[in-house]
């Protein structure tokens, strides 16, 4: 039914299955998918609350609840659930922390996300931590030069996923007419400070 995009029929069937298998994660996730596709956000919220109640240490369920609250405009309650998620993630579990930050960015909690990033940088003594995420936030606010300064240090890490994502973001900024002058100037200003073949290739590609 889901393959046929018959989400209404699939949801009706899965609701019956849930009565006998309330803890089946496959059934839970499929039903959540149906509700979201149908935009049955109140039903999806109730399901997410049930997930959280049954699995209080599951970060993904808590983030899902926060996202569903945000999409319904229940921003104050959603913000509280995000704070619960922050405590659950823990400041030193960086992969889990990243999930929280990324979810916040996707749902408009920009100022809180920046505060979390800055706090993590202090606690980890790493001024470039979550550089891709902070760069994206700066891009949203049209602070293109500042975004480029977030992405640039990540290129020096060479083969990490963050470095590859930073390179893609810089290429996009160089291709965008509103941001390219600022980003070009920023990259030229830092290219001489640290020899980086990657930065030079980016600029060469842009000029060609």
N, C-alpha and C positions, 0 to 999 in steps of 0.2 A: 504493500500500500504506500509506503514512504517513497519507494523508487518511482511509483506512478504519481507521486506528489498528491496523493489522497490523504492529506494530513488529518482531515476531520475523521475519516474512517479509521485511520491508524490510531488516533487518540482515543476514540471510543473503545477500540479493542484493547489497547494498552491499559486503560483505566480499569477494565474488568480484570486483566491479569494482575494489576497492582494490588487488588483486593486480596489475592491469594499469595502474592510474592512481593510484599512491600519493601523488602530489602534487596531485591534483585537489581544490581547496578545497571545492567543492560536495559531492563525495562524502564528504570528511572530516567536514564539518559535519553532513550528514544522518546519517551513521553515529553520530556523537557524540550526536545527538538521540535516535536509537533506543536506544542503550545507556543513556542517562539515563532515558528513559521506562520501560525495562525494569528499571531499577535494577541493571544489570550494571556496578557501579562499578569492579570490577577491570579489566574490559575497557576501560571508559572511561578509567581511569587509564593503562593501557598505551598507548591511542591518544593521549592528551594528552602523554605522555612522548615519543612519536614526533613529535608536532607540534613540541614544544619543541626536540627535537634537530635537526629539519630547519629550524626557523625560530627560532634563539636570540634574535633581537631582537624577536620578536612578543610584546607585552605581554599580549594577550588570551589566547593559548595558555598562558602561564605562570600567569595568574590562574585559568584553568580547571583546570590541574593542582593548584594550591593548594586550590581549592574541593573537588575530588574527594577529595583527601587528607583534608581536614577532615571531609567527610561520612562517611568511613569510620573516623573516630576516630584517624587518624594525624596528630595535632595537632602534634607536634614537627617532623615532616618537613614538614608543611604550613606551619608558621611559618617554616621555613628558605626554602621556595619563595617565600613572601610577601616575605621580606627581599631575595631575588634580584629580585623584581618591583619593589621600592622603588628599588633601584639602577638597574634598567632604565628606570624611569619618569623618574627625575631630579627633583630638588627644584624646578626652575624650569619644568618642563612640567606646569602645574597641572591641565590636563584629564586627562592620564595619571595624575597623582598622585591625582586624585579617584577614578578607577576603582579604584585600589588600596585607598584608604580605604573606599570603599563596599563592596567585596568583603570586606574584613576585618570590617566591621560586620555584614554579612549572615551571616558565618560565626563570630561569637563572639569575634573577636580585638579586643575593645573597648579594653583598656588600651593595646595597641600602636597602635591607630588614633588614640586621643587623643594619644599621644606624637607621632605623625606630624603630626597637625593642629597641635599646639603648636609643633613644630619648623618647620613651613612658615610659620606666622604670624610667627615670629621672623625667618626668612630673607627673607620678603617684606615685613616691616614693616607687616603688615596684621592687626590684632587680631580682625577679623571673618571672616577667611578660613575657608571650609568651615564656616560657622555652622550651616547646615542639618544637616550630618553630625554636628557636635558636639552640637547640640541633640537629635538623635535618640538619641545615646548617653546623654545626661543623662536623657531621658525613660525609657529602658529601666531606668535606676537609680532612677526615681521622684523625680528631682530636678527637679521641674516649674518652680519659680521660676527656677532656673539655666537651664533649657532656654528659657524665655520670654525671658530676658536675651540668649541667643544669637540668637533669632529676631528680636527687636525691631529691632536696628540694620539688619537686612537690609531691613525694610519701607521704610526711608528711601531705598533705592536705587530704589524705585518700580516700574519695569517689567522688571527683570531676572528671569530664571528663579528665581534664589535668593530674590528677594523674593516671588514668587508661591508658591513652595514653603513659605517661612516663614509666609506668611499662612494657608495651608491647615493647617499644623501648629498654629498658634495657635488657629484655629477649632476644630480637633479637641480641643485641650487645654481650651478653654472649654466644650466640649460634654460633656466627661468629668467625672463628678461628683467623682472623687478629686482631679483636678488643677485644676478651675475656680477654687476659692477662691484658691489661690496665684497662679495666672496672672492673675486679675482684679486682685489686689492689686499684682502686679508691673507690669502695664500701666498701672494708675492712677498708680503712683509715677513712671513715666518719661514719661507722656503730657504732663506739664507742663514737662518739661525741654526737649523739642524738639517744636515744633508739628508734628503729623503727622496729616493728615486720615485717613490709612489706619488708624492706631491708633484714632482716635475712631470711625470707621465700624465697626471690629471690636467695640469695646465697646458701641456703640449696638445693633448686631445682636444681641449677646449679651443685653443687657438686654431688648430687645423679645421 
